[in-house]
Amino acid sequence: RSAANVVDEMEHLGRQGVNICSFQDDSFSANRPLVQSLCKELIARKSTMAWMARVRVDELSYETLSLMKQAGCIMLGIGVESGTQRIFESMKKQQNPKPWLEQCRKVFRWTRELGIGTNAYYVIGNPTETKEEIEQTIKFALELNSDSIQVHYYTPYPGSAAWDKYKDKLEGFDSTKMFHYATPLLLLADVSVDELAKLRSQFYRRYLFRPGFALDHLRKHAR
């Protein structure tokens, strides 16, 4: 679809009373030329529609984020995944050799400077992950200080490389009952299931119940 066609639809939604759009692409930032043309189209039409999207830190530049802000972007979902380089590398998510944690620090600093809200995604219970490494992820999340977080359990899904890698251990499991928010049926980390559930609860409590966090969140995003 062309940028003009997408903005046509956003304008149509606006006429129906919609006041915010959410792009559900796995990575909205994957096609930089399309993102730039879409933002320029929104700016040219003086669009007042607020919008959000999910992006990857290794696909972003300050210039692109600045353009997105000018075009009405108010919130970005960003997959940080882990606060330890060892666990992140085991995910095989990144294709370039740049240190992932440093890229995350840079992008979250840029979004704060530009006034774009952030929702950071984390994964715990990764294969061979220890309690100490999960603690490092919690500390990294506190350092990045995104506006909100989502903490998922590591979950292999049919068709993924992880499913093929652990298919012997997955024998007998009903894949329809495996979900990254639900208590893991298959434990691959070096912690018990009960301990993993407690760690996720601690993750949320330590993050959301910080002094001033709720007030700061309301101050920035009340509208």
SULJO-V405121 format. One record per residue. N is the residue number from 1. RES is the residue in three letters. SS is DSSP state (A for helix, B for strand, O for the rest). NEAR is the number of other ideal C-beta (glycine too) atoms within 12 Angstrom. Layout:
N & RES & SS & NEAR
N & RES & SS & NEAR
This chain:
1 & ARG & O & 16
2 & SER & O & 13
3 & ALA & A & 25
4 & ALA & A & 18
5 & ASN & A & 15
6 & VAL & A & 29
7 & VAL & A & 29
8 & ASP & A & 20
9 & GLU & A & 24
10 & MET & A & 31
11 & GLU & A & 21
12 & HIS & A & 15
13 & LEU & A & 20
14 & GLY & A & 22
15 & ARG & A & 12
16 & GLN & O & 12
17 & GLY & O & 9
18 & VAL & O & 17
19 & ASN & O & 18
20 & ILE & B & 23
21 & CYS & B & 30
22 & SER & B & 22
23 & PHE & O & 33
24 & GLN & O & 12
25 & ASP & O & 23
26 & ASP & O & 17
27 & SER & O & 24
28 & PHE & A & 34
29 & SER & A & 33
30 & ALA & A & 20
31 & ASN & O & 21
32 & ARG & A & 23
33 & PRO & A & 15
34 & LEU & A & 25
35 & VAL & A & 34
36 & GLN & A & 24
37 & SER & A & 23
38 & LEU & A & 40
39 & CYS & A & 33
40 & LYS & A & 21
41 & GLU & A & 29
42 & LEU & A & 33
43 & ILE & A & 23
44 & ALA & A & 15
45 & ARG & O & 21
46 & LYS & O & 13
47 & SER & O & 29
48 & THR & O & 18
49 & MET & O & 33
50 & ALA & B & 27
51 & TRP & B & 36
52 & MET & B & 30
53 & ALA & B & 40
54 & ARG & B & 28
55 & VAL & B & 40
56 & ARG & O & 32
57 & VAL & A & 40
58 & ASP & A & 29
59 & GLU & A & 31
60 & LEU & O & 36
61 & SER & O & 21
62 & TYR & A & 18
63 & GLU & A & 16
64 & THR & A & 36
65 & LEU & A & 36
66 & SER & A & 21
67 & LEU & A & 27
68 & MET & A & 40
69 & LYS & A & 29
70 & GLN & A & 24
71 & ALA & O & 38
72 & GLY & O & 31
73 & CYS & B & 39
74 & ILE & B & 30
75 & MET & B & 34
76 & LEU & B & 43
77 & GLY & B & 34
78 & ILE & B & 42
79 & GLY & B & 35
80 & VAL & B & 43
81 & GLU & B & 41
82 & SER & O & 40
83 & GLY & O & 34
84 & THR & O & 32
85 & GLN & A & 24
86 & ARG & A & 20
87 & ILE & A & 34
88 & PHE & A & 32
89 & GLU & A & 19
90 & SER & A & 25
91 & MET & A & 26
92 & LYS & O & 16
93 & LYS & O & 27
94 & GLN & O & 24
95 & GLN & O & 13
96 & ASN & O & 12
97 & PRO & O & 11
98 & LYS & O & 18
99 & PRO & O & 17
100 & TRP & A & 33
101 & LEU & A & 30
102 & GLU & A & 20
103 & GLN & A & 30
104 & CYS & A & 38
105 & ARG & A & 24
106 & LYS & A & 23
107 & VAL & A & 36
108 & PHE & A & 34
109 & ARG & A & 22
110 & TRP & A & 28
111 & THR & A & 36
112 & ARG & A & 23
113 & GLU & A & 15
114 & LEU & A & 27
115 & GLY & O & 22
116 & ILE & O & 38
117 & GLY & B & 33
118 & THR & B & 41
119 & ASN & B & 31
120 & ALA & B & 40
121 & TYR & B & 31
122 & TYR & B & 44
123 & VAL & B & 40
124 & ILE & B & 48
125 & GLY & O & 42
126 & ASN & O & 38
127 & PRO & O & 29
128 & THR & O & 21
129 & GLU & O & 35
130 & THR & O & 23
131 & LYS & A & 22
132 & GLU & A & 19
133 & GLU & A & 31
134 & ILE & A & 37
135 & GLU & A & 23
136 & GLN & A & 26
137 & THR & A & 44
138 & ILE & A & 32
139 & LYS & A & 22
140 & PHE & A & 33
141 & ALA & A & 41
142 & LEU & A & 26
143 & GLU & A & 20
144 & LEU & A & 35
145 & ASN & O & 28
146 & SER & O & 39
147 & ASP & O & 32
148 & SER & B & 28
149 & ILE & B & 37
150 & GLN & B & 28
151 & VAL & B & 37
152 & HIS & B & 29
153 & TYR & B & 32
154 & TYR & O & 37
155 & THR & O & 32
156 & PRO & O & 31
157 & TYR & O & 21
158 & PRO & O & 17
159 & GLY & O & 10
160 & SER & O & 19
161 & ALA & A & 16
162 & ALA & A & 27
163 & TRP & A & 20
164 & ASP & A & 14
165 & LYS & A & 16
166 & TYR & O & 26
167 & LYS & A & 18
168 & ASP & A & 12
169 & LYS & A & 18
170 & LEU & A & 25
171 & GLU & O & 11
172 & GLY & O & 11
173 & PHE & O & 21
174 & ASP & O & 13
175 & SER & A & 21
176 & THR & A & 10
177 & LYS & A & 15
178 & MET & O & 24
179 & PHE & O & 17
180 & HIS & O & 26
181 & TYR & O & 17
182 & ALA & O & 19
183 & THR & O & 23
184 & PRO & O & 36
185 & LEU & O & 24
186 & LEU & O & 31
187 & LEU & O & 28
188 & LEU & O & 27
189 & ALA & O & 32
190 & ASP & O & 20
191 & VAL & O & 28
192 & SER & O & 15
193 & VAL & A & 20
194 & ASP & A & 13
195 & GLU & A & 23
196 & LEU & A & 33
197 & ALA & A & 24
198 & LYS & A & 20
199 & LEU & A & 33
200 & ARG & A & 35
201 & SER & A & 19
202 & GLN & A & 24
203 & PHE & A & 33
204 & TYR & A & 23
205 & ARG & A & 17
206 & ARG & A & 23
207 & TYR & A & 31
208 & LEU & A & 24
209 & PHE & O & 15
210 & ARG & O & 18
211 & PRO & O & 9
212 & GLY & O & 13
213 & PHE & A & 22
214 & ALA & A & 17
215 & LEU & A & 12
216 & ASP & A & 19
217 & HIS & A & 23
218 & LEU & A & 12
219 & ARG & A & 13
220 & LYS & A & 23
221 & HIS & A & 22
222 & ALA & O & 10
223 & ARG & O & 12
